[in-house]
Amino acid sequence: MAKNIMIQGTMSNAGKSLLAAGLCRVFKQDGYRTAPFKSQNMALNSFITAAGGEMGRAQVVQAEAAGIPPDVRMNPILLKPTTDMGSQVIVNGAVQGNMRAMEYYRRKPEFFPAVMAAYESLASEFDIIVIEGAGSPAEINLKRDDIVNMGLAKRVNAPVLLVGDIDRGGVFAQLYGTVALLEEDERALIKGVVVNKFRGDRAILEPGLAMLEKLCGVPVAGVLPYLHVDIDDEDSLSERFGRDGQAKLIDIAVARLPRISNFTDLGPFERYANVSVRYVSSPKELGDPDLIVLPGTKSTIEDLRWLRQNGLEAAIKQAASRGTPVTGICGGYQMLGRRISDPEGAEAAPGTELSGLGLLDMETVFRGDKVQTQTRGRFGEIEGLLSSLTGLSYEGYEIHMGRSREARPALTGKGNVYGTYIHGIFDAPNVADEVLKALCRRKGADFARLGAFDAASYRERQYDLLADAVRASLDMDLVYRSMGVGRR
């Protein structure tokens, strides 16, 4: 049976996911078969496995860091928010339906056997399981029937590292306050606290760290710097939305939809030094980009209404009429058609119908069953700006409730407007290059000025850099002792 270590945080976005990914890479480098695990994840940025199951992107990243294929057992429960009060509930990769928060919490004990079965199955196959918590273990209103923080840690007897975010302020209060609100048996599981996202000289922290150790009764296991590694983010708290909005040689504007999902689709473009990927929320921010992207969304109909109400729809249509390239992905693709209808109430009120942007000659009908599949192939004949994609290989995954009539496989459209249901379509070798070359030709720019990029080797290098930072900043002897594992 596998040994384990659990990363919990004082709050959401304290850095749990990234530290868990770093430990997965460290243990892999040290020769251990390692798998990530998060019993319950709430995120819109999801992934479809080779078996057709849906899981959170954070555990996909952690699996990649560990050098293994993603598996829905690594994230047995995924909650995809549909409203402020409810989510689509996915268990073991399959949709169970939409539930309001109170219904889910009432039914949560029903799902715990699935969580334990997934964990025990992984633990029988791997040497080490790196477990990630969610939110904070000190959310005392949610402790009953907890299946993701201390409730799980006690069940699997996992040593815990508690992570606080100094960049958001009050890290000593975060860590001590969290420990103080725990029960005695829960505090016994904490083997160390970690100060994350530190910028500056650690010597300045030392007096506070010494006091923190005394107050919490556990050692400070590490002070991690504010890391600058380029690894996929999990959800809308992603820092990419706050990046400098200055346009570069090739400027890509992405609609910052309220329920945006799978925004990592644009990652391949972000890694070129002279390409800007800007997330925009208003016509003023849109400017005059070289490409406009309508990304994926968990709620196509509501986000289309938002696009219409704030004026972005009109601005995008005007830009398209001037010849600006426009591309839609999944929900964004559905918006580009003539009409969207939801007769069964799969996403909105039953019978809802809404006109689309009318830039593509197709219609979308929502159904109750969800398309979840990985896909690969070659682009067929493509007309217009992106004709150079014709014959290239692509791969990715589909995840959508709607079906679109008149849609072609992989890429629909011609002229300057295109759409696809495939997430990750720009990741395949040469696809992002050809898109950028087409934009450069249209603009009269030199593609060579964008900079060369090898996605696979770049990604592996980022995981290694993350592991280097974790080794340098975390007391790995303490980590191994806590797990009862000898260092190799």
Secondary structure, DSSP 8 states (H G I E B T S, - for coil): --EEEEEEESSTTSSHHHHHHHHHHHHHHTT--EEEE-SEEE-S-EEE-TTS-EEEHHHHHHHHHHTS---GGGSSEEEEESSSSEEEEEETTEEEEEEEHHHHHHHHHHHHHHHHHHHHHHHTT-SEEEEE--S-TT-GGG-TT--SSHHHHHHHT--EEEEEEGGGS-HHHHHHHHHHTS-HHHHTTEEEEEEEEE-S-HHHHHHHHHHHHHHHSS-EEEEEE---------STT-GGGGS-----SEEEEEE--TTEE-GGGGHHHHTSTTEEEEEE-SHHHH-S-SEEEE-EES-HHHHHHHHHHTTHHHHHHHHHHTT--EEEETHHHHHTSSEEEETT-SSSSTTEEEE----SS-EEEEEEEEEEEEEEEE-----GGGGGGTT-EEEEEEEEEEEEET--SS-EEETTEEEES-BTTTSSTTHHHHHHHHHHHHHT--GGGG----HHHHHHHHHHHHHHHHHHHB-HHHHHHHHT----
